[in-house]
């Protein structure tokens, strides 16, 4: 069976850079915490939903 869309080339630096730019363009600057790190809980409109809870693993990477 042929997939409906081509499989992303996750080993391609060009693909990965474009993917990161697209992702950051979608969410920045809303999740940035001015005191450091990122807010992890955002509403559908991009507003910060919870300024106190954080995910440990994604905060440290």
C-alpha positions in Angstrom: 0.0 0.0 0.0 1.3 3.5 -0.9 1.1 6.1 1.9 -1.3 9.0 1.3 1.7 11.4 1.7 5.4 10.9 1.4 7.2 9.7 4.5 9.3 12.6 6.0 13.1 12.3 5.6 14.0 12.4 9.3 17.7 11.9 8.5 17.8 14.8 6.1 19.4 18.0 7.7 17.4 20.1 5.3 14.1 18.5 6.3 14.9 18.7 10.0 15.8 22.4 9.8 12.7 23.2 7.9 10.6 21.2 10.4 12.1 23.0 13.3 11.5 26.4 11.6 7.9 25.6 10.9 7.3 24.3 14.5 8.9 27.4 16.1 7.1 29.8 13.8 3.8 28.2 14.9 4.4 28.5 18.6 6.9 31.2 19.3 7.1 33.4 21.3 4.1 32.4 23.4 5.6 29.4 25.3 8.8 31.3 26.3 9.0 31.9 30.0 10.8 35.2 30.6 12.3 33.7 33.8 13.7 30.8 31.8 12.5 27.7 30.0 9.2 27.1 28.3 5.5 26.8 29.3 4.2 23.4 28.4 0.5 23.8 28.7 -1.0 26.0 26.0 -4.6 26.5 25.0 -5.8 26.0 21.4 -5.4 29.8 20.8 -1.8 29.6 22.0 -2.4 31.3 25.3 -0.5 29.9 28.3 -2.9 27.7 30.3 -0.7 26.7 33.3 2.3 28.7 34.3 3.3 26.5 37.2 3.6 22.8 35.9 6.5 21.7 33.7 7.5 18.5 32.1 11.0 17.5 33.4 12.3 15.7 30.4 11.4 18.3 27.8 12.5 21.1 30.1 16.0 19.7 30.3 16.7 18.9 26.7 
